[in-house]
């Protein structure tokens, strides 16, 4: 049996001195649901509906991909995620962000003994502040959840 869930992902591109756009996409369980584009200083609430198997303790994954930003002053910021009318709030900090660092910057940093973090965020404790929600580099923010959703929410509140 399938359960229909609704997600609202609110994202923004911070105000900067450029007119560039930031592009992203939202995936559920590795399936692309929607692509979006944000102009400098713009916020968007993106609503998607999706089906998940109504099976106990099946893990699912909501991913926000920061696909493209031509200017290093731009970023993609996740302001909030709402699942089935419930704002996940601090639960979002249990997600993780895997940046894709540009070359040759990444190699230069590693060679200088300053390797950048491969994963930003701490899914176990959620104690890495808002770091996983600010995607300054292209990359992927991932939040894992299980169904039934209400049981997962009770475990993580």
Rosetta blueprint (number, residue, H / E / L):
1 X L
2 X E
3 X E
4 X E
5 X E
6 X E
7 X E
8 X E
9 X E
10 X E
11 X E
12 X E
13 X L
14 X L
15 X L
16 X L
17 X L
18 X L
19 X L
20 X L
21 X E
22 X E
23 X E
24 X E
25 X E
26 X E
27 X E
28 X E
29 X L
30 X L
31 X E
32 X E
33 X E
34 X E
35 X E
36 X E
37 X E
38 X E
39 X E
40 X L
41 X L
42 X L
43 X E
44 X E
45 X E
46 X E
47 X E
48 X E
49 X E
50 X E
51 X E
52 X E
53 X E
54 X L
55 X L
56 X L
57 X L
58 X E
59 X E
60 X E
61 X E
62 X E
63 X E
64 X E
65 X E
66 X E
67 X E
68 X E
69 X E
70 X L
71 X L
72 X L
73 X L
74 X L
75 X L
76 X E
77 X E
78 X E
79 X E
80 X E
81 X E
82 X E
83 X E
84 X L
85 X L
86 X E
87 X E
88 X L
89 X H
90 X H
91 X H
92 X H
93 X H
94 X H
95 X L
96 X E
97 X E
98 X E
99 X E
100 X L
101 X L
102 X L
103 X L
104 X L
105 X H
106 X H
107 X H
108 X H
109 X H
110 X H
111 X H
112 X L
113 X L
114 X L
115 X L
116 X L
117 X L
118 X L
119 X L
120 X E
121 X L
122 X L
123 X L
124 X L
125 X L
126 X L
127 X L
128 X L
129 X L
130 X L
131 X H
132 X H
133 X H
134 X E
135 X E
136 X L
137 X L
138 X L
139 X E
140 X E
141 X E
142 X E
143 X E
144 X E
145 X E
146 X E
147 X E
148 X L
149 X H
150 X H
151 X H
152 X H
153 X H
154 X H
155 X H
156 X H
157 X L
